[in-house]
Amino acid sequence: MKMCDSSDPSPLSYLRQRLRAIDIGSKSVSQLLNEMADTGFQGRRLGEIVDVWSDMLSGRDVVIMLGYAGSMSTTGQWKIIKWLIERRFIDVLVSTGANVSEDILDAMGYGYWKGSPNVNDWELRKMRILRFYDVFALERDYIEIEKKIAQFMMDLEIDRPISSAEFLHLFGRWLDGRKIDGIVTSAWRAKVPVFVPAIVDSGYGMAYLYMRYHRPERKLLIDQFKDFEQLVRIKSRFSKSGVIYLGGGVPKDFIQLSAVAVDTLEGGDLTTVRPHNYAIQITTDSPHWGGLSGASFEEAESWGKESPEGRNVQCSCDITIALPLVVHALAERVKTRESVPDLSWVFKDVAEL
């Protein structure tokens, strides 16, 4: 048996804050999440997310980037993302192509339908019904998204490569003129860059092929290297950065890499890093499978993407549960953001179009 000595830590070094049980009563979402932050497991993490995000919003010279993975707009989350953009509770959106195209279907008035995973999918195929787990969409409506994007591509007169942020900025303006109020429409109004580093892996890729069939003489080049340079330049202009990851995948890694690329862009040592100062992750993936979507912030410290001194919180939860609760709590707790970064310079190369 190990004997205690004077060097052993005191139990009081571990017992610093008492856990508090939740009382039932009339309260706001913000109050509930505040109380959950004093409980345990993922409920505590959910409450802590609101605290960290609130701290980001109250800071000065902080740029906030949101990674939006998967196909979440089909589940009714896209208006929350719009609200975050309009209130400038985020400054940069890095998304899958699905999330910033499938919202357009709803914004155009077609809508999604409550479905079930317990169906005969071949029967759905015969009826031209598309399934997203327990959400249904009509194939004809989905094709209308692709046709709408293709029409914009055909209308876009440009003879040089542009970044996805520049492309979607122009698309947002085009949609605004047609009264289609989706995510990129709000981003265009707020001058929030929307990067899609794998844009062809979505309806945008299908729309491009549709455009090429009807207008074979037209070409459109999305410069994904320019995407990365623009994002890194955004990171470099601010003393602090906050990141929020809804899921993982390409959007998460694209943002994470900006922390290790800043000094490379500025001619510095390749080993120099500038970790993000605040980091939030909501995911259902686990780290032991080795994938990025479940990778912990502790793992990211080995790369210099996150810092042990940063405000980091990770919550294992379905985004469709966590995001509405967190953002409603933020809406109650944070009325305005005083220090809003100006990122309009990102679009200077397409200002004349």
Buried (B, 14 or more C-beta within 10 A) or exposed (E): EEEEEEEEEEEEEEEEEEEEEEEEEEEEBBBBBBBBBBBEEBBBBBBBBBBBBBBBBEBEEBBBBBBBBBBBBBBEBBBBBBBBBEBBBBBBBBBBBBBBBBBBBBBBEBEBEEBEEEEEEEEBEEEEBBBBEEBBBBEEBBBBBBBBBBBBBBEBEBEEBBBBBBBBBBBBBBBBEEEBBBBBBBBBBBBBBBBBBBBBEBBBBBBBEBBBEEEEEBEBEBBBEBBBBBBBBBBBBBEBBBBBBBBBBBBBBBBBBBBBBBBBBEEEEEEEBBBBBBBBBBBBBEBEEEEBBBBBBEBBBEBBBBBEEBBBBBBBBEBEBBBBBBBBBBBBBBEEBEEBBEBEEBBEBBEEE
